[in-house]
Amino acid sequence: MINNLEHEFQLEMMSRGDFYEYEVDNRDSTEIRFNFLVPTDSLLVDSLNLTVERAIFWRDYYSYLYGLPMKLKDPGAIIDPEVESTRFQNKEVLALKVTYEEGVGGDTWYFYFDPGTYQLVGYRFYHDESANDGEYIVLEGLEIHNGLRIPKNRSWYVNEDGRLLGTDYLKRLSVK
């Protein structure tokens, strides 16, 4: 849940059979639950990174992802003027390369658009492009509410070997 008006965020996720929940309010206060309980064991907190910093990271990361491609207009984004025709997921796409000013971000991103509709169909990022590290994300389905278009599913893969890391499923979309 991303509520920009109230500056609130909530993420629920399943990973390896465990349930995680992160909430951040408008003061950056957080609530974190692991398998429905507030973790009190410091070893568990440390080993699973159940921290305030991690909750705020998730808020900022998902706000960026769900704000695409509009977030490309944010200060510090450097959009390469050359748009390349290429293939992504065995489809012809238009690729846009984006880097960031120092202090904003260090990754190199590629955004892939359908050449007929200009709909965002996926993206890829590298921490070090020459090492082929990072991930690519495939967008599937579309939720439309009050003119806002949001991908229904977001599947994450490793650049190096194409291994599936996981899938985000949009459960509900509400636009006010």
N, C-alpha and C positions, 0 to 999 in steps of 0.2 A: 504494500500500500504506500503510495506516494501522494501526500496531500500538500501541494505547494502553498495553498492558501493558509493552512494552519502550521506549516513547516513541520509536518509529522511524517514518520516513515516506519513501516513494519515489514519485516521479511520473515517468512516461514519457509523452511527447507528441510528436506529429507536427504540424508547422506549416509550411505552404508548402514541403513536401518535405524539411524538415530535422527531425532527431530530437534531442530534448532529454531529459535525465535529471537529476533533482534528488533527492538523498538527504540526509536530516537524521537524525542519531543522537540518543541521549538526552542528549548534552552540547551539542547545537546545532552540532556539527561537521558540515560539509557536504562532499558530493562533487557536482560538477557536470560533466556531459559534454554535448558538442555534437557530433552525428554520431559518437557512440561514443568521442570523444577528449576528454581534459581540455583545455579551451581555455587557450592560453598567450599568444595575441595580445591585448594590452590593448585595442586598437581593437575587436576582435570582442567581447570581454567587455563593454566599455562600450556598444557599439551594440546588443547583444542582451540587456543587463541580466543577464548570467550571474554573479550575485553571491550572496554568503551571504544578504544581506537578502532577495533575491528567492526563494531556496529556502525560507527561513523563512516568508515571506509565503504561498507556495503551501501549505506545511504547515498553517498556521493557517487559511487560506481553505478548503481541502478538508476539514479537520477540522470546520469550522463547517458546511459544506454537507452532508456525510455524517452530521452529528449532528442534522440537522433532522428533525422539528420539536422534538425534545427540547432543543436548544440554546436554545429560546425561554425556558426556565426559568433561564438563566444570569443572574447578577447584572448589573444595568444595562439589561436589556431592559425596555422599557415597552410593554406590550400594551394597545392600545386596547380598552376594554370593549365597544364596539359591533362586532358581527359583521355584515357586510353581505352580502346576496345579490346576486350580480353574474354577469357572464360572463367566462370566460377560455378562449381557444382554442375559441370557439363552444360552450362547455359551461356549464351552470348550476353555479356554485360558491359556496362560502362564503368570503368574504375577511376576513382578519385583518390589521390594520395594526400594525406594530411599529416603534418608534423606540428610540433608545438614549440613555442618560445621557451627558453630556459626558465625554470621556475613554474611553468604551467604543466609541462609533461615532457617525458623523454622518449615515449614510444612513437613508432611509425605506424600509422593506420592506413588501411585501404578500405574504401567504401564502395560497394558494388550495387549498381542500379540497373533495373530493367530498361533497355534502350527504347522501348515503346511507351512505357507509362512513367518512367523515372522513379518507380517505387523502389525503395531500399530493399534489397533481397539478402544482404549479408555484409559482413565486414571481417577484416583480419587485422591483427596487430602483431608487431614484433618489438621486443626489447632491443634485440640486435638482429637486424634483417640478414646480415651475412651468416649468422649462425642458424637461421631458419627456426628460431625459437618463437614463443608466443602461441597464439591460438587463432582459430577462425570460427565464426559464428554464422549459422544458417538460420534465416528467418522463414517461418512457415505460417500460413494462415493470416487472417487479418480481423481485428475487432474494430468496428467503427461506432463511435458514439459522439453525437453533437459535432460531427465533422472531423473529430480527431481519429486518426488511423494509427493503431498500435499492433505490432506483430503478436499473434496468438501464442506461438511457440518459438523458443530461441534455443537451438542446440549448439553446444560448445565442443570443439574438436582441437586436438593438438596439431600444430603446423607440421611438425617433424614426421609424424607417422599416421595422421588422420584418425587417431584414437578418440572415441567419444568420451568426453568428460562428464557430460550431464545435459539435461534439458530443463529450461525454465518454462513453466506453463502458466500463462495468464489466467487466473481463476475468474476475475471479475474486473470490468472496466466501468468507472463512473466518472463523468466529467461534469463539473458544476460551473 
